[in-house]
Amino acid sequence: MGLRRPSLALWRSRVVPDGAGPVLLAGILLGLAHPPFRLLLPPFVALVPFIVWHERLADTREGARQARVGGFFLGLVYFTLVFYWLLVALIYYTSWAILAFLAPVVIMSWFLAGMSGAIHQARRRAGWPAWLAFPVFWTATEWFRAHLSDVSFPWMQLGDTLAYYPRIVGAADLVGSRGLSFWLVAAQTLIAAVWLGRSGGGALAASRVGAVAERRLILVLLLVLGLPIGYSVLRWNTIEIRPVARVGVVQPNIPQHIRMSDRAETARLSMQSIERLVAPWVGAGEDLDLVLLPESAVTGQLDPIPSLGLEAWSNQEEWADGIAAAVGADMVYGGLGVNDLAGVDYELTNSAFLTRPGVGRVARYDKRFLVPVVERVPFLNPRWFSQLDYFGGFAVGPWVVPLELDGSYGSASYGIMICYESVFSPLARHYRRNGADFVVNVTNDAWFGRDSWWSKSSALWQHPAHLVMRAVESRVGIARAANTGVSELVDPLGRVTNATTLFEPAAFTGDVMTTDSVTLYVRFGDVVGWLSALAAMVGVGVSLYRVRRGAREL
């Protein structure tokens, strides 16, 4: 007798939950909550349909299975809408783009499946109230996504959806972006409780949510919403900001298909565009303190590899030194670094170089948080891939102290974040704890689309949105130089200025702002994320213990 293949209905039952409409709606609303959409309502209501659906699940083994399937289905819809750009960005260059898109979507959907199943168990077995279970497990899921070693991917977490509304996210300087995620889910759980109280809920809702008086729920909801927003408005009106450095930002706009096909032509076009854009600053009395060129502004390795007998591409470094001297300011620019390990061995680094007029190179920063697979193949020796046209073979840079600047407003210090590092709050926090007055972000977002309406992916807006959170968390200003845009300044209140047009050459000058405030988030870090992760593990442990004890008693 041959093995029977699972029917279509069986496959559907493993991916699509019963009564999937509310889960589908929640996934769509979560997608609409993220950039490029500037909608204020979805971040505050997107999960309500899912929570209502979840609370109506039966207190049975099938209810637990439905919870897991529903979480997975929510993830498929949500992450497909938010991360579709992975396919759009890479399909031009490799057919592996399909896998690069599907793998993270499926993996992160499994995370939500586990989260949803754990919430069901914590509600059933450990007696957790809904207002605690949903925000704790959601925030813990985000925390784990950000702490997976080589495959960490904290891109666009729920708290980041409010980046377009910096006036109401001031509490990030207390609890960080993940603390805002906790806040948003807690508020949505209370909204769902009010809805269930009026419409009638399932077994779990009736015993633990529906029993709470509606007026009390509404009062608690107003307090949960109002206190963080009130604090944010107070900080907005009272925090003092001041200029700390005069910067010039350059956006050369070299398309990625040229960068991928011809390094010599890329170098020629990049240098030509940069020279043209900085020309108005030469001898114009701009009194710039720092000039920013984007990630990979120069091509080729800028350091020798003596063990292989290879010399550095010194002509490009000499060119960069000449630009800094002509403008009369320090200059940060992206390029390829090399660590010679001797014994015919070396490491490549995605680096930013600092050159000073009349001195030359004075520092090199090596990117620490690398893009999985593209820049570093997870968990494998990067030197195995160093010959694959710089694909997947970059070494991890060390933690470094901020760089010093003697500028128009006195001495200052700043840290460098390269591209994807803007997604990681620990790096900006590290710089601030070590005295940085501001942060610079050099990036190449040409990967995320091309100059046509249908190929401009959402990542072009999602990526810079993270900088609003980094600025508010640490109350520092940030200057961003992007190859094809968006280049911009962000002040410590989270306000964006000088934003450039995508896929056009551009340059601007402006003051980077700072504060004298050292925030609670800088001092203590992601306390809400850590506590949520710990509480979630305890909740899962207690639930499993009670399940096993119940099985032994049968």
ChimeraX attribute file (.defattr): number of C-alpha atoms within 10 A of each C-alpha:
attribute: neighborCount
match mode: 1-to-1
recipient: residues
	/A:1	3
	/A:2	4
	/A:3	5
	/A:4	6
	/A:5	7
	/A:6	8
	/A:7	9
	/A:8	9
	/A:9	9
	/A:10	11
	/A:11	10
	/A:12	12
	/A:13	13
	/A:14	16
	/A:15	17
	/A:16	22
	/A:17	21
	/A:18	15
	/A:19	11
	/A:20	16
	/A:21	13
	/A:22	19
	/A:23	30
	/A:24	22
	/A:25	19
	/A:26	24
	/A:27	26
	/A:28	21
	/A:29	23
	/A:30	25
	/A:31	23
	/A:32	22
	/A:33	24
	/A:34	28
	/A:35	23
	/A:36	18
	/A:37	15
	/A:38	15
	/A:39	15
	/A:40	15
	/A:41	12
	/A:42	21
	/A:43	23
	/A:44	22
	/A:45	21
	/A:46	23
	/A:47	28
	/A:48	25
	/A:49	22
	/A:50	24
	/A:51	24
	/A:52	23
	/A:53	22
	/A:54	26
	/A:55	25
	/A:56	17
	/A:57	21
	/A:58	18
	/A:59	17
	/A:60	12
	/A:61	10
	/A:62	11
	/A:63	17
	/A:64	21
	/A:65	18
	/A:66	26
	/A:67	29
	/A:68	26
	/A:69	27
	/A:70	30
	/A:71	27
	/A:72	29
	/A:73	25
	/A:74	30
	/A:75	26
	/A:76	23
	/A:77	21
	/A:78	24
	/A:79	22
	/A:80	21
	/A:81	19
	/A:82	24
	/A:83	21
	/A:84	17
	/A:85	21
	/A:86	23
	/A:87	20
	/A:88	22
	/A:89	22
	/A:90	18
	/A:91	15
	/A:92	13
	/A:93	12
	/A:94	11
	/A:95	11
	/A:96	11
	/A:97	17
	/A:98	15
	/A:99	12
	/A:100	17
	/A:101	21
	/A:102	17
	/A:103	12
	/A:104	17
	/A:105	23
	/A:106	17
	/A:107	15
	/A:108	20
	/A:109	24
	/A:110	19
	/A:111	21
	/A:112	26
	/A:113	23
	/A:114	19
	/A:115	26
	/A:116	29
	/A:117	24
	/A:118	24
	/A:119	32
	/A:120	30
	/A:121	27
	/A:122	25
	/A:123	23
	/A:124	19
	/A:125	19
	/A:126	20
	/A:127	14
	/A:128	17
	/A:129	16
	/A:130	24
	/A:131	19
	/A:132	16
	/A:133	26
	/A:134	26
	/A:135	23
	/A:136	27
	/A:137	28
	/A:138	25
	/A:139	29
	/A:140	25
	/A:141	20
	/A:142	25
	/A:143	23
	/A:144	17
	/A:145	19
	/A:146	19
	/A:147	12
	/A:148	11
	/A:149	13
	/A:150	17
	/A:151	19
	/A:152	18
	/A:153	22
	/A:154	17
	/A:155	20
	/A:156	20
	/A:157	20
	/A:158	24
	/A:159	24
	/A:160	27
	/A:161	30
	/A:162	28
	/A:163	24
	/A:164	21
	/A:165	15
	/A:166	21
	/A:167	20
	/A:168	20
	/A:169	30
	/A:170	28
	/A:171	25
	/A:172	26
	/A:173	25
	/A:174	23
	/A:175	24
	/A:176	28
	/A:177	31
	/A:178	27
	/A:179	23
	/A:180	25
	/A:181	26
	/A:182	26
	/A:183	23
	/A:184	21
	/A:185	29
	/A:186	24
	/A:187	24
	/A:188	26
	/A:189	27
	/A:190	22
	/A:191	23
	/A:192	25
	/A:193	31
	/A:194	23
	/A:195	17
	/A:196	22
	/A:197	19
	/A:198	11
	/A:199	9
	/A:200	15
	/A:201	21
	/A:202	18
	/A:203	15
	/A:204	21
	/A:205	25
	/A:206	17
	/A:207	11
	/A:208	17
	/A:209	26
	/A:210	21
	/A:211	11
	/A:212	15
	/A:213	11
	/A:214	17
	/A:215	10
	/A:216	11
	/A:217	17
	/A:218	15
	/A:219	11
	/A:220	14
	/A:221	19
	/A:222	13
	/A:223	14
	/A:224	16
	/A:225	17
	/A:226	13
	/A:227	12
	/A:228	19
	/A:229	17
	/A:230	17
	/A:231	14
	/A:232	21
	/A:233	17
	/A:234	14
	/A:235	18
	/A:236	18
	/A:237	10
	/A:238	9
	/A:239	13
	/A:240	13
	/A:241	17
	/A:242	15
	/A:243	16
	/A:244	23
	/A:245	27
	/A:246	20
	/A:247	24
	/A:248	25
	/A:249	27
	/A:250	29
	/A:251	32
	/A:252	28
	/A:253	23
	/A:254	21
	/A:255	19
	/A:256	20
	/A:257	14
	/A:258	13
	/A:259	18
	/A:260	11
	/A:261	10
	/A:262	10
	/A:263	14
	/A:264	13
	/A:265	13
	/A:266	21
	/A:267	19
	/A:268	12
	/A:269	17
	/A:270	22
	/A:271	19
	/A:272	12
	/A:273	18
	/A:274	21
	/A:275	15
	/A:276	13
	/A:277	18
	/A:278	20
	/A:279	13
	/A:280	13
	/A:281	18
	/A:282	15
	/A:283	11
	/A:284	9
	/A:285	10
	/A:286	17
	/A:287	17
	/A:288	21
	/A:289	21
	/A:290	24
	/A:291	25
	/A:292	25
	/A:293	28
	/A:294	30
	/A:295	26
	/A:296	22
	/A:297	29
	/A:298	24
	/A:299	20
	/A:300	16
	/A:301	21
	/A:302	20
	/A:303	18
	/A:304	17
	/A:305	20
	/A:306	16
	/A:307	13
	/A:308	13
	/A:309	8
	/A:310	11
	/A:311	12
	/A:312	16
	/A:313	15
	/A:314	14
	/A:315	10
	/A:316	19
	/A:317	22
	/A:318	14
	/A:319	14
	/A:320	27
	/A:321	21
	/A:322	17
	/A:323	24
	/A:324	24
	/A:325	19
	/A:326	15
	/A:327	25
	/A:328	22
	/A:329	22
	/A:330	27
	/A:331	28
	/A:332	29
	/A:333	24
	/A:334	25
	/A:335	23
	/A:336	22
	/A:337	25
	/A:338	20
	/A:339	14
	/A:340	17
	/A:341	12
	/A:342	11
	/A:343	9
	/A:344	11
	/A:345	14
	/A:346	19
	/A:347	19
	/A:348	25
	/A:349	25
	/A:350	26
	/A:351	24
	/A:352	28
	/A:353	23
	/A:354	22
	/A:355	27
	/A:356	21
	/A:357	18
	/A:358	12
	/A:359	10
	/A:360	18
	/A:361	18
	/A:362	11
	/A:363	12
	/A:364	16
	/A:365	25
	/A:366	26
	/A:367	24
	/A:368	21
	/A:369	25
	/A:370	25
	/A:371	20
	/A:372	16
	/A:373	16
	/A:374	14
	/A:375	21
	/A:376	25
	/A:377	20
	/A:378	17
	/A:379	11
	/A:380	12
	/A:381	14
	/A:382	22
	/A:383	17
	/A:384	12
	/A:385	19
	/A:386	20
	/A:387	12
	/A:388	10
	/A:389	9
	/A:390	17
	/A:391	15
	/A:392	25
	/A:393	25
	/A:394	30
	/A:395	25
	/A:396	19
	/A:397	15
	/A:398	11
	/A:399	13
	/A:400	15
	/A:401	18
	/A:402	22
	/A:403	17
	/A:404	13
	/A:405	17
	/A:406	13
	/A:407	19
	/A:408	15
	/A:409	14
	/A:410	9
	/A:411	12
	/A:412	18
	/A:413	21
	/A:414	23
	/A:415	24
	/A:416	29
	/A:417	27
	/A:418	26
	/A:419	24
	/A:420	22
	/A:421	21
	/A:422	28
	/A:423	26
	/A:424	19
	/A:425	25
	/A:426	15
	/A:427	21
	/A:428	28
	/A:429	23
	/A:430	20
	/A:431	25
	/A:432	25
	/A:433	17
	/A:434	14
	/A:435	16
	/A:436	23
	/A:437	28
	/A:438	29
	/A:439	27
	/A:440	21
	/A:441	28
	/A:442	29
	/A:443	30
	/A:444	25
	/A:445	29
	/A:446	23
	/A:447	21
	/A:448	22
	/A:449	25
	/A:450	20
	/A:451	13
	/A:452	8
	/A:453	8
	/A:454	9
	/A:455	13
	/A:456	20
	/A:457	21
	/A:458	21
	/A:459	24
	/A:460	21
	/A:461	18
	/A:462	22
	/A:463	20
	/A:464	27
	/A:465	24
	/A:466	25
	/A:467	29
	/A:468	29
	/A:469	30
	/A:470	30
	/A:471	27
	/A:472	28
	/A:473	30
	/A:474	33
	/A:475	32
	/A:476	30
	/A:477	33
	/A:478	29
	/A:479	27
	/A:480	29
	/A:481	32
	/A:482	30
	/A:483	30
	/A:484	31
	/A:485	28
	/A:486	25
	/A:487	27
	/A:488	22
	/A:489	29
	/A:490	27
	/A:491	26
	/A:492	30
	/A:493	29
	/A:494	28
	/A:495	17
	/A:496	20
	/A:497	13
	/A:498	16
	/A:499	15
	/A:500	20
	/A:501	14
	/A:502	22
	/A:503	23
	/A:504	16
	/A:505	19
	/A:506	24
	/A:507	23
	/A:508	19
	/A:509	17
	/A:510	18
	/A:511	20
	/A:512	23
	/A:513	23
	/A:514	26
	/A:515	20
	/A:516	12
	/A:517	15
	/A:518	16
	/A:519	20
	/A:520	18
	/A:521	23
	/A:522	24
	/A:523	14
	/A:524	11
	/A:525	20
	/A:526	21
	/A:527	16
	/A:528	22
	/A:529	26
	/A:530	16
	/A:531	15
	/A:532	26
	/A:533	21
	/A:534	14
	/A:535	16
	/A:536	23
	/A:537	15
	/A:538	14
	/A:539	24
	/A:540	20
	/A:541	14
	/A:542	16
	/A:543	22
	/A:544	17
	/A:545	14
	/A:546	16
	/A:547	15
	/A:548	11
	/A:549	11
	/A:550	11
	/A:551	9
	/A:552	8
	/A:553	6
	/A:554	5
